[in-house]
C-alpha cells in the first residue's frame, strides 16, 4: 500500500501544475469516446473540470487511509447519482483520464504510474458504484426557497424546504446545490447551516465576492422565495463525535460559520458537560454577519463562548488579527475536539497553528470554502 500511494503521489506531481491542459484533454477524449456524455454537463464547462479532477485526486491521495478512502468514495458515489452516471460512464471516464494523464506527463510517465492509476481508478469506481447502489434516496431533491435575506452586498442567508422526500443529513455536512432556472447542470457545494429538524428545512449561507461562481451569484442576487432548487446527497465528515467528552473548539471564517452554526444547534439539544468555544473571524466587522445570532445563543447557553476577530479594522473592539493567530492566544487546545471551517487559506493557517499546539490530528475536523 505504501508503494502504491507513493506512485500515485509521484505521478500526480508530474501533472499538478498543468491542470488546465489535463482537464481539456480529459473532456475532449471523454466526449470523443461517448458523445452522449456531453448532455450530462453544463453548456459552459469552465471550472467543471477542476471539480471533477479534485474529487478523483482527493480519492487517490487518501488510499493510505482505507477507512477515510472508503467513506469518502461511497458518499461521492451517492452524490454523483445526480449526474445519472452508470458503470459504463465510469469506464469511459477512466479511459479518458488515463489518456489525459499520459499526454500531460509526457516523458515523465511510466508503466508503474499507469498501472497504479488504473488500479486506483478501478478501486475508486467500485466504491462509488457500491455507494450509489446502496442508496435508496432519490438522485436529488427538489427544494423550494422559503426565505432570502441579504446580509451586506455579497452575502445572503436563505432557507429552503425539500419537497416530497425528507433529505437526511447530519449537522456539519454539506450538499451540492443547483439553480436550474439560471444555471442548469451546474452544481456547487454548500454547508447546511442548521441541524436537522422536523420541518425538513435547510439553511444556507452564501457569499459571492467579485469573481465568484455563477451559482453563488444567482443564489445571492437573483434567487427569491418560491424559486425551486435541486439538492444532492449530503457529504462530509465534519460532524460531532458523540462518543467524545472533550470540550470543543470551533474556528470559523466568513461563511465558513455555516457548519459551525449547525454543530452548535445540534449541541443545544444534547450537550450537558462540554464547554464550546467559537472563534469567528473576518476582514471587516460588516462581514461578521452572524454575530448577533451567536451572541443570542451565548445568552441562553452558559457552556458556549464566542470570540469575534477582524484582521483589517484597527478600530474593531474585539480581537485583532487573523483568526488563526487569535486562536493561539487562547490555547492550549490539546484536550479539545477542534472544528475548522472557512477559506482554504484560513483553514491551512489554523491547521498549522493547531499542529504547533500539538493537537492530535484525529481530534481535528475541517471544511474549506473557496481559495482566498
C-alpha angles and dihedrals in degrees: 000000000000092000091044092053090046092055092051094049094044092050093046089055087062093060105024094097091050100055094136092056091044092050094047093050092045094055096039091053094043095051090046091054093046117010091186089071090070092077091062091065133066121268091246108052098190109132095003094101094054091055096051093044090048090056092049094045093047088054095048092047092055098054090108088062102059096180094052090040092056096045094046095049096047089051090047090053091052090048093050091059085086088071092052091232120165137189093279091053091052090051091053092047090051092054091048092048095052091047091050092048092051092048094046096045092043112173092004092068121095140177093263091057091046093053093045092054092044091054093042093051092049090052091046095052093043090057093042092050090047090052092048094047093050093053115099094183123099118271088253140351127241110226135186123220108239102178136008122191126178115222101191130321098308107025134075136179115208136175125209135184121219110232128222097354129045113243108228114214141145127236108270096031128117136216136205112249132199129194099205094182093063108016113019118197092012110119128186130180124243131173118241108245098206139053119254114282139185092251092065089231122150127197124209132191112206130184124188112187120180110300094019123143130281097252095053090046092052092047094050102037109023110026117101136180109285095034117128124234134178124232127196131209116301119257138178137081100227089116134129119280097226092189093059124096094188120119116255134243118195121188117188134176122195113313087356082091089080099086091036090057089050091051092050091050089053090049092053086066099047111016119109107143111023124094112221122204120191121195109193118188139181139155096252135019091247089062091061086083096156099046096104091055092049091050090053089055090051090055092057101036115053093191091065128084130178126201114188123198138184126201101194106037115078090187095058110123094216129063119322126222140034112330091239089060093046092054092057091058091063100043165126097115100172093118095050138090103237128210120187127186133167142075119347091252093050093047093049092050092049093047089053090050092050091047090053087050087055095240107168109251091230089063093058127084123175147176131198133217114196130318106276 
